[in-house]
């Protein structure tokens, strides 16, 4: 049985003259371990899947890394150059250069660091992404790379274009304030302009919080990434996959929809035996366990994703670990104690 004492170290590397930072977590014991590289979601979300835009520091990626190590699996999670302690300097250097390609380069560099570590079995590395991070993992898996992936875990991938998913999120949030439904046509009009390659010209009647999100897609600092991302979805890429892939969308996810996005992904994966899609009942967008009703979650600041006391969804963690054991050919002699809480 794998012990609960693990080893985590800070690792750094240079990419385009920018220092990237990550945490390598290795199980106790000797040998070359199977491993997972983890890619965070959108915006300034850091290696632990925490964001300065949301309250709390109890991030799911750190909890996953600890659970993986307890189960005999190493991991590397890293700060994208648009997140972490060096974000201000990195953003200055990359102003107007953020792109889907720049994120792919970050992942490729992280894979190189992970593969060079003497504790890692380079033939047994899986990629794991959350939300926008699933798109970067997919781009890596479907392009020619020096270090191939043995499998993919896609947590909350958008099955529809990101712009369409964003509109669904706005529609759900609009139910929480008076007159919200009447404002949706204004949001849809701005989105239509943007989809056509024009400025959004957001209506001044929209709430400031909504205008801020829409404006982020037009900020010169976020281009060309924002325009590329607007039309991206995982369903368009699934047909290219020839490695084992696990897709999870939580039934309590308020950002990616188990029915709409899941349905699109199921249609795209039809006939592909290498793709498994599951819908854990109480998992939210970052795969914490969520037992509150949707109305209460919507009213919580930041949906309570990373607050102290929140923990990984047990059903999701079991699905991920069971799948990794099979795909990465890990021998499980005794039950593993699964660490799901902070």
N, C-alpha and C positions, 0 to 999 in steps of 0.2 A: 504493500500500500504506500502511496506517495505521502510523505509527511507534509505538515502544514507550515513548515518553515521554508520560506521562499527568499529569493535574492533579487532585489530591484536596484538597478543602477541607472544613473543619468547618462545618456549617450548624446554626442553631438557630431554633426558633420556639415560640410559646406556644400551649398548648392547655389550656383550663380553668385558667389561671393557673399551669400547670406548664411548665417549660422542657423541650422535647424536643430531642434532639441526634441528628445524623446525619452521614454522610460522603457528599458528592457527588463522584463520580469521573467526569471528562470526558476523552475522547480528545484526543490532540494534534491541532492544526489548528483551522481556523475552520469556522463553519457551525452549523446546527441539527442535532444528532445524534438518532437514535432512542435511546430510553432504557428502562431497566428499574427498577422500584421493587421492593425486596426486603424480604420480611417473615419474621422469624425464627420459630423454633418455640417450644415452651411454656416456662413458668417464667421464670427470670431470664436466659434466653439473650439476648445482646446483639446489636448491629448486625453484628458479625463472625461471629455464630453460635458464640460462646464462652460458657461458663457458669462461674460460681464453683463449681458443683457437680461440674464435670468438670475433669480436669487438661489443661493445654495452652492456648495462645493462638493457635494456627495455624488460625484459623477459615475455613470454606469460603466464607462470604459475601465476605470480603475477597479471597480468591483468585478468586472468580467476578467480582467487580467489576474486578479487574485484567485478567482475561482478556477481559471484555466491552470494556473500554477499548482493549485491544490490537486488538480486532476492530471498532473504530469505533462502539461503543455506550456511551452514558453510563449512569450508575446512581446511585440514591440508596438507601442502607441506613441504618436508624435504630434507636436504642435505644427499645424499648417503655418505657412508664412504669414497668413492673415490672422493669426491667433498667438497666444502665449506672451511671454515677457518681452519679446523683441518686436512686437507687432508694429509699433510706431515707426521704428527704423526700417523694418522690412517693407511696410506699406509705402514709405517714401521712395524706396528703391524701385518697387514694383508698380508704382502709380501708373494706371492705364495699361498694365501688362498682365494683370490677372486673367487667366483663361483656363479652359478645360485642360489644355495642354500643360500649363504650369502646374496644375494639380496632379496630373499624371506624372510629371517629372518628379514631384515631391514623393509620390508613392514609389516610383522606380528607385529613387535614391534610398528610401527607407528599406526597401526590399534588399538592396545591396548590402546595407549595414547589417540587417538581420541575417542574411545568408553567410556573411563573413564571420559571424560569431561562432566560436568553437563549440558552444553548447547546443547549437541548432543543427538539426538534420535538414539540409537544404532541399532534399527530395520530398519533404513532408511539411510544406508551408501552405497554409490556407489564408485567403484574404477575407476580411470581415469589414463591412462598411455599414454605417447608419445613415439613413435619409439621403442627403446629397452625396455622402461618402460612398453609397452603393454605386453611384454612377461612375465615380473615379475607379473603383475596384473593377467594375465591368469593363471600362476602357482598357485597363491594364490587362485583364484576362483575355481580351479579344484583339490585342495588338502583339507585335513581336517584341519580346522582352528577354533580357539575359537570364533572369531567374524566373522560371515558370511557376505558376500556382498549382497546387494539387487539388484545390477545391475553393468554393466561395460560400460565404454566409452573408446574405443580403438582408439586413434588418430595416424594415419599413422603406423599401424602394418605391419610388413613384411609378405607377403603372400608366399614368397619363402624363402629358407634357406638364412641366413644372408650373407654367403659367396657369393651366387649368386647375391643378391641385391648389394653387394659391387662391384662386377664386372660390373654391369650395371651402377653404379655411375661413376666408372673409365672410362667406354666407353663414357659416356656423357661428362665428363670433358676433355677427350682426344681430342674432337672436337675443343677445345679452343686453342690448341697450335700446331705449325707446326710439322708434322710427328707423331702426337699423335696416329693416327689409326695404324701405323706400330708397335707401342710399345705394343698394346693390347695383341698380342700373348705371349709376355714376361710376362705380368701380369697374363694371364690365365695359363701359365705354372707354375708360382709360386703358384697360387691358387690350381692347381691340385695336386702339391706335398703336400700342406698343408692338403687338403681334404683326401689324402691317409695316413695321419698321419706322414708325413715326414717333414723335414725342408723345408722352402720355397725356399732357395737358390736364392733370387731375383737377376735378371740380373743387373750388374752394369750400364747398359745403361739406366735403368729406372730413371726418375726424382727423386730427393731427396724427394720431397713431397710424391710421391707414395711409395717409399721404406720405408719412415717413417710410413705410415699407415700400410703397410704389416708387418713391423717389430713389431708393437704394438701387433699383434696377437701372436708373439713368445716371447715377453718379459716375463721373469720369474715372474715379479711382477703382470702380468695380468692373470696368469694361476692359476687354470684350467679354469677360466671363458671364456677366449678367444676361446679355443678349443670347449667348450660346446656351446658357442654362435654361432660359425661358421655354425653349422648345424640346428640351431633353426629357426622355423617359426611359425607364429600364426595359419596357416591353419591346422597344425597337431593337434591342441588342440581344435578347435572350436566344434568338434563333442561331446566333453565332457561337454559343457556348457548347463546348464539348467536354467540359470537366464537371464533376459532381457539384451541384449547387443547391443550397438550402435557402429558401425565402420564407421569412416570417413577417407577418403583419398582425399587430395586436388588435383585438376587438375593441380595446379602449383607446386606440390611437385617434387623436383629434386632428392630426395633420395629414396622414395618409390613410385612405379609406379602405377597410377590408373588403367591402363589396365592390366599389368602383375600381380602385387600383388593383385589388386582388383579382377581380374578374378579368381585367385587361391582361394581367400577367398570366393567368391561367390559360387564356386564349392563345397568348404568344408562346406558351410552353407546351401546348397540346402536342402530344406525340413524342415529346422528348423525355426519355426515361431517366436522364441524368439530373432532372430538376424536380425538387420536392417543395411544395408550398403548404405552409401550415398557418393557422390563425389562433394563437394562444388567447384564451378567453379574457384574461385580466391584465394583459400587457399594454402599456402605453407606448408613446412614440420612442422613448429611450429604454424601453423594456424593463421598467420598474413595474412592480405589482400595483394595480390601481383597482380598488374596490368601491370607490365613491361613485355616485351617479354622475352622468355627464354634466348636468347643470352645475353641480358643485365644483367639478374640476374646472369648468370654464370660468368660474368666478374666482378661482385661486390665482394669485400672482405667479406668472410663469408656469402655471399648471402644477406647481409643486414638484417639478421633475427631480431636482437635486437637493431637496431639503434634507436636513439631518433626520435619520430614522427611516427614510425611504430605502427600499431594497429591491434587488433584482426580482423579476417575476420568476417564481420557481418552475413553472411549467415551461417557460421559454428557455431557461437555463438548462433544464433537463433535455429539451429537444436539441439545443446546440451541442451540448457535451456528447450526447448519444451519437449524433451525426458525426462529430469530429472523431470520436473513437472509431467509428466504422471507416470513414473516408481516409483518415490518416493512419489506419492499421495499428491502433494502439491496443495492446493486450491489457485487459482489465481483470486482474486476478482477484481483487477484493473490492467491495463498494467504496466509492470515493466520498469523503465528507465534503459536501458542497457549501462553500462559503458565499452566501448571498447577501449578507447584511454588512453594513459599514463596520 
